[in-house]
Amino acid sequence: MVIEDAPAVAVPARGPAPFGLHRAGDLALLAVIILLWQLTSAVILPRTNPTAVILMPAPTTVLATAAQLVVSGQLELQAMASLKREVLAFALAAAIAIPLGIAMGWWRGVSHQLVPVTELLRPIPPLAWIPLGILWFGIGDLENVFIIFIAIFFPVLLNTIAGVKAVDVHLIRAAQALGANEAAILRRVVLNAALPQIFTGLRVGFGVGWMALVAAEITGAQSGLGFLMWDSRSFLRTDVIITCMLTIGILGLLIDQFLQALMRWALPWRREAR
């Protein structure tokens, strides 16, 4: 009796695949969206409602506006102002939330004391803090950093706590059996095992903070992409607004890719397991 070899079955890669363009066809949907946008703005709207063209400029108009802003240096200036606030708030939130999350996940007494406080403050939207932020810090960088910090802090904190609590107890017992003290267990076992969840919290927190950044700059800043968008609204410069929106999306995508690359570098065993 001859047994035929079973046909090969494609096995999906574990975990989400990193963003990337592997084939020309990957851009098909994006090309269709841009084409429909161009057709609507350049052909359909001028015939049906010419005044609406101001509110929905064509991609070619947005591209020309983006080129003008880049050449003048205004787009880079406003983007750097936004990035400076985001990076500062991100660093502060990570420096506080990660150690605090490890403590809350490891020591029950710390958790019992801090969980009521964090659960009371966590549901408050970051934007609800804007009036207090303006009163406390005035209009400027400090107020913006404060709002972004709140937006980033809780996703990082909760993911760190979840990562610590999910550490395999057998790893901890094995370290104890080998004579490791509590500090060594936290540093060598708990932190390493919780790193994937911590990186997830950093990515989520950065995204939420990036969204809060725009609202914070609209209401309390004299520079930044959010400020430029709000200022352009007064002059019906929809092309500038869309340029800023696309810049925010592109920068957010690039930084998220950097965080993913950093995670693959810091966690080589996850890279090899894929």
Beta strands, then each sheet from edge to edge (+ up, - down):
end
